Amino acid sequence: MTPSKNDLRTLGRTARRALSVDSRRDQSEKVCLHVSLSPEFARARSIHMYWPLEHQGELDTRPLMNEAWRLDKQVWLPVIRGNVLLCAPLTNNASMKAGPFGTLEPETPPADTAPSLDLVVIPALLFDEQGGRLGYGGGFYDRFLEQTDGFRIVVGFREQLHPDVPMDQHDIPMQALCTPDGIRYIP
């Protein structure tokens, strides 16, 4: 019997929470390094990332943000309004404020339309080597990804890599995945 998406979400949450703080930090740094050395990152001028939900044990992308700023790249973060994921620019000295679901978002107002993005770095609860990604279940990223043609890379801990993540018709597949072991491109 195939596990349901909700069962898989529980599996992903459990896998992340089981990691020690040191393991999460070390794996996050390795993932950020791999992404920062990728040709997609080198070419990108405008990058969408996310501020980690630390209470959920998400992979920390802040080292990647710091590298983007060092290279004078524009960083955008998600801002949720209703059931829509928008983008707001983030500078290295910007203030953050509380958003829905325990998120932090830039105090800067979000863009009215999706910005032109070169690279989209996406969180997940679980993901697979075929481009499947399982988020929290709201469909925010799938709707957002329909509006951009930026290169899509899902990032996570190696414990979040699953053999098969079920995909529905509305699910947008990833183009690459990155764990501490490196980037894998999806054909």
C-alpha positions as CSV (number, residue, x, y, z in Angstrom):
1,M,0.0,0.0,0.0
2,T,1.3,3.4,-1.0
3,P,1.6,5.9,1.9
4,S,-0.6,9.0,1.7
5,K,0.9,12.4,1.3
6,N,-0.1,13.2,4.9
7,D,1.8,10.0,6.1
8,L,4.8,11.1,4.0
9,R,4.6,14.6,5.5
10,T,4.7,13.1,9.0
11,L,7.7,11.0,7.9
12,G,9.5,14.1,6.6
13,R,8.8,16.1,9.8
14,T,10.0,13.2,11.9
15,A,13.2,12.8,9.9
16,R,14.1,16.5,10.3
17,R,13.3,16.7,14.0
18,A,15.4,13.6,14.6
19,L,18.5,15.5,13.4
20,S,20.7,17.1,16.0
21,V,21.3,20.9,15.9
22,D,24.9,20.2,14.8
23,S,23.9,17.9,12.0
24,R,21.3,20.4,10.7
25,R,23.9,23.2,10.8
26,D,26.6,21.1,9.1
27,Q,24.3,19.7,6.4
28,S,22.9,23.2,5.8
29,E,26.3,24.6,5.3
30,K,27.2,21.9,2.8
31,V,24.0,22.3,0.8
32,C,24.5,26.1,0.7
33,L,28.1,25.5,-0.5
34,H,27.0,23.1,-3.3
35,V,24.3,25.5,-4.5
36,S,26.7,28.5,-4.4
37,L,29.2,26.6,-6.6
38,S,26.6,25.6,-9.2
39,P,26.4,27.2,-12.7
40,E,22.8,28.2,-12.0
41,F,23.9,30.2,-9.0
42,A,26.8,31.7,-10.8
43,R,24.6,32.9,-13.7
44,A,21.7,34.1,-11.4
45,R,21.2,37.8,-10.7
46,S,17.8,37.4,-9.0
47,I,17.3,34.5,-6.6
48,H,14.3,33.4,-4.6
49,M,15.2,31.7,-1.3
50,Y,13.4,31.2,2.0
51,W,14.0,32.1,5.6
52,P,14.2,28.8,7.5
53,L,11.4,27.8,9.8
54,E,13.8,26.9,12.7
55,H,11.0,25.5,14.9
56,Q,10.3,23.1,12.0
57,G,13.9,22.1,11.6
58,E,14.2,23.4,8.0
59,L,17.5,23.5,6.2
60,D,19.1,26.9,6.9
61,T,19.7,28.9,3.6
62,R,21.1,32.0,5.3
63,P,24.7,31.1,4.4
64,L,23.5,31.0,0.7
65,M,21.9,34.4,1.2
66,N,25.1,35.9,2.6
67,E,27.0,34.5,-0.4
68,A,24.4,36.0,-2.8
69,W,24.8,39.4,-1.2
70,R,28.6,39.2,-1.3
71,L,28.3,38.7,-5.0
72,D,25.8,41.5,-5.4
73,K,22.8,39.3,-6.3
74,Q,19.3,40.2,-5.5
75,V,17.6,38.0,-2.9
76,W,13.8,37.6,-2.7
77,L,11.9,35.9,0.0
78,P,8.4,34.5,0.1
79,V,5.6,36.5,1.6
80,I,2.2,34.9,2.1
81,R,-1.0,36.8,1.6
82,G,-4.1,34.7,1.9
83,N,-3.5,31.6,-0.2
84,V,-0.9,33.4,-2.5
85,L,2.9,33.3,-2.2
86,L,4.4,36.7,-3.2
87,C,8.0,37.9,-3.2
88,A,9.6,40.7,-1.3
89,P,13.2,41.8,-1.8
90,L,15.6,41.2,1.1
91,T,18.8,43.1,1.7
92,N,21.5,42.1,4.1
93,N,20.4,44.8,6.6
94,A,16.6,44.4,6.2
95,S,14.3,43.9,9.2
96,M,12.1,40.9,9.4
97,K,8.6,40.5,10.8
98,A,6.3,37.7,11.7
99,G,4.2,36.2,8.9
100,P,1.7,33.4,8.8
101,F,2.5,29.8,9.9
102,G,5.4,30.9,12.1
103,T,7.3,32.3,9.1
104,L,9.5,35.4,9.0
105,E,9.3,37.8,6.1
106,P,10.9,41.0,5.0
107,E,9.3,44.2,6.2
108,T,9.7,45.4,2.7
109,P,6.3,45.3,0.8
110,P,6.0,42.4,-1.7
111,A,6.1,43.0,-5.4
112,D,2.7,43.3,-7.1
113,T,3.7,40.8,-9.7
114,A,6.2,37.9,-9.7
115,P,9.7,39.3,-10.3
116,S,11.9,37.9,-13.0
117,L,13.8,35.2,-11.2
118,D,16.8,33.2,-12.4
119,L,17.0,30.7,-9.6
120,V,14.3,29.5,-7.1
121,V,15.6,27.6,-4.0
122,I,12.7,25.7,-2.5
123,P,12.2,23.9,0.9
124,A,10.5,20.5,1.3
125,L,9.4,18.0,3.8
126,L,10.4,15.2,1.4
127,F,11.7,15.0,-2.2
128,D,12.9,12.4,-4.7
129,E,15.3,12.0,-7.5
130,Q,12.5,12.2,-10.1
131,G,11.7,15.8,-9.3
132,G,8.9,15.1,-6.8
133,R,8.6,17.5,-3.9
134,L,6.3,17.4,-0.9
135,G,5.7,20.6,1.0
136,Y,3.3,21.4,3.8
137,G,0.2,20.9,1.7
138,G,-1.0,24.4,0.9
139,G,0.1,24.4,-2.7
140,F,1.8,27.9,-2.2
141,Y,5.0,27.0,-4.1
142,D,3.2,25.1,-6.9
143,R,1.0,28.2,-7.6
144,F,4.0,30.5,-7.3
145,L,6.2,28.3,-9.6
146,E,3.5,28.5,-12.4
147,Q,4.4,32.3,-12.6
148,T,8.2,32.0,-13.0
149,D,10.6,30.2,-15.3
150,G,13.5,30.4,-12.8
151,F,15.6,27.3,-12.4
152,R,13.9,25.2,-9.6
153,I,16.1,23.5,-7.0
154,V,14.8,21.8,-3.9
155,V,17.2,21.7,-0.9
156,G,17.1,19.5,2.1
157,F,18.9,17.1,4.4
158,R,19.8,13.7,3.1
159,E,17.3,12.2,5.5
160,Q,14.5,13.9,3.5
161,L,15.4,12.1,0.2
162,H,12.7,9.6,-0.4
163,P,12.4,6.9,-3.1
164,D,9.1,8.1,-4.5
165,V,7.1,11.2,-3.7
166,P,3.6,11.1,-5.3
167,M,2.9,13.9,-7.7
168,D,-0.5,15.2,-8.6
169,Q,-1.3,17.0,-11.9
170,H,-0.9,20.4,-10.3
171,D,2.5,19.7,-8.6
172,I,5.4,21.4,-10.3
173,P,8.4,19.1,-10.7
174,M,11.9,20.3,-9.6
175,Q,14.8,20.5,-12.0
176,A,17.4,19.6,-9.5
177,L,17.8,18.6,-5.8
178,C,20.6,19.3,-3.4
179,T,21.6,17.5,-0.3
180,P,24.9,17.6,1.6
181,D,26.1,15.0,-0.9
182,G,25.8,17.4,-3.8
183,I,23.4,18.5,-6.6
184,R,21.6,16.0,-8.7
185,Y,20.0,17.2,-11.9
186,I,16.7,15.7,-13.0
187,P,16.4,14.7,-16.6
